């Protein structure tokens, strides 16, 4: 639903929580970043619950991947 660079090497991606782990989705985001020139920059993708963030200001991590 949304994404933000928290730091120069951490990308937080907000999704709706359906109860599943989102590590696979985070890996997919790494692939998209590679295609757009981020290969080799060691970005850390964190997938967060967008509802928890907007309603409760909580950064609930649903999955993650370290892009190599």
Secondary structure, DSSP 8 states (H G I E B T S, - for coil): -EEEEEETTEEEEEE---SS--HHHHHHHHHHHIIIIITTS--EEEEEEHHHHHHH----EEEEEE--
